[in-house]
Amino acid sequence: MKYPLQARRPSGRWALLSLLAATWWLAAPPAAAQDTPAPQASAPPEAPAAAPAAPQAEGAAQAEAAPQAEGAAQAEAAPQADRGPATDGAPQAAGAGAGAPPSAAAAGDRAERGPARRERPGATSSRAAPSKKRRGDINPCMTPDPGWGVYDRWSRAPSIGQMIMPHKGGVTKRGGFDVIIHFHSHEALRKEFVKTAEGAVLVGIDLGIGSGAYSSAFSAPYVFENLLDSIERAVAKKTGKKKAYVRKLGLSAWSAGYGAIEQILRQPAGKRVDTLVLLDSLHAGYADEQQRKLKVAQIEPFIAFARRAAAGEAFMFMSHSSILPPGYASTAETATFIVKQLRGKPRGSSRRDVLGLDMIQRFDRGDFHVRGYTGNDKPDHCAHLGLMADVMRVHINPRWKTPKGRR
């Protein structure tokens, strides 16, 4: 009897090849998934998402150790045309809240301020100029780290930014402590602060490039009030002083950071400010660029504070470089304008200062001090951060008499 025909089994080699072919066929993606259409030439690239204004992680602080690459690049500190109400789409800092518009008066005032945002300057800018050799061969935009002294490392306890305080001490028996809140390039400022600070808390806030980011973030009064509350809670937790409170309050800024200070000084909490430090950090728009006429409304809070300092009711220190930005007033122009409002006049000076700075003029009245320097390039701009160590030692420490910090 003949057996029915059976399917012939393929040899082992062909079986393996058949298995591999089937596997490839099942795993291969459809042709449509492989053929990604090329973007049309007429379509502009999608703009990257705006970076949030939340504080940087502690590990990112090292990347911020050097001041922003803008340095003396004038576009960084330019008064922004977009310093309007919070509803204009400007990014908000953490806690700022998009639904809290500023007052109508403030919004109307900001709407008329500042020239339009300009592209980075070209051949006439300080970026195009070659960097000169600095005294001491130190790059002011990347200074050596002196360590932390009596201070601990950055903490993200504040509602915005980061803070350092002494390992121990720095607080009165009743829980009072002193604090300086610095805007823009907090790590570079920290290097100078720890050299001479005796126990004051330092809060550092970096919100990006341009004064508009700082102005927008602090346009709502509750943002700064929440910041102060969060600092007090952090100090209370670290020291065990349940009723820790801010005793002396100082604000400091380098470059674009003045945008935050302008807003704060206009608010009720701004009356608590005792000390103001502006390190090559105050610009204004022109009402008439040909006549170099400033938009005075932008710097009115600083003029008022300078009058208080000249009368001995507060302390204010301003420094300026000789950088000439395109289309808006330099720090030298704003400083000179404020001095004139006090019916004063800067006097000539010749002194070698820190990080290669050369002083050319100064003004002193009461507790209001202005220092003017040569220099029109990026390192000259960065070098103004180096003034903070002496400002603390010569002026703020004797004024505040902060309780000593210790390790």
HELIX and SHEET records of a PDB file:
HELIX    1   1 GLY A   12  ALA A   27  1                                  16    
HELIX    2   2 ALA A   31  GLN A   34  1                                   4    
HELIX    3   3 GLU A   58  GLU A   64  5                                   7    
HELIX    4   4 GLN A   74  ALA A   77  1                                   4    
HELIX    5   5 ALA A   86  ASP A   88  5                                   3    
HELIX    6   6 ALA A  104  ALA A  111  1                                   8    
HELIX    7   7 SER A  126  ALA A  128  5                                   3    
HELIX    8   8 ARG A  135  ASP A  137  5                                   3    
HELIX    9   9 HIS A  186  THR A  196  1                                  11    
HELIX   10  10 SER A  211  ALA A  217  1                                   7    
HELIX   11  11 PRO A  221  THR A  239  1                                  19    
HELIX   12  12 SER A  255  GLY A  257  5                                   3    
HELIX   13  13 TYR A  258  LEU A  265  1                                   8    
HELIX   14  14 PRO A  268  ARG A  272  5                                   5    
HELIX   15  15 VAL A  296  ILE A  299  5                                   4    
HELIX   16  16 GLU A  300  ALA A  310  1                                  11    
HELIX   17  17 THR A  331  GLN A  341  1                                  11    
HELIX   18  18 VAL A  354  GLY A  356  5                                   3    
HELIX   19  19 LYS A  378  ALA A  383  1                                   6    
HELIX   20  20 HIS A  384  LEU A  387  5                                   4    
HELIX   21  21 MET A  388  ASP A  390  1                                   3    
HELIX   22  22 VAL A  391  ILE A  396  3                                   6    
HELIX   23  23 ASN A  397  TRP A  400  1                                   4    
SHEET    1   A 9 GLN A 162  ILE A 164  0                                        
SHEET    2   A 9 VAL A 201  ILE A 205 -1                                        
SHEET    3   A 9 GLY A 176  PHE A 183  1                                        
SHEET    4   A 9 TYR A 245  TRP A 254  1                                        
SHEET    5   A 9 THR A 275  LEU A 279  1                                        
SHEET    6   A 9 PHE A 315  HIS A 320  1                                        
SHEET    7   A 9 PHE A 368  TYR A 373  1                                        
SHEET    8   A 9 ASP A 358  ARG A 365 -1                                        
SHEET    9   A 9 ARG A 347  ARG A 352 -1                                        
SHEET    1   B 2 LYS A 168  GLY A 169  0                                        
SHEET    2   B 2 GLY A 405  ARG A 406 -1                                        
SHEET    1   C 2 TYR A 286  ASP A 288  0                                        
SHEET    2   C 2 LYS A 293  LEU A 294 -1                                        
END                                                                             
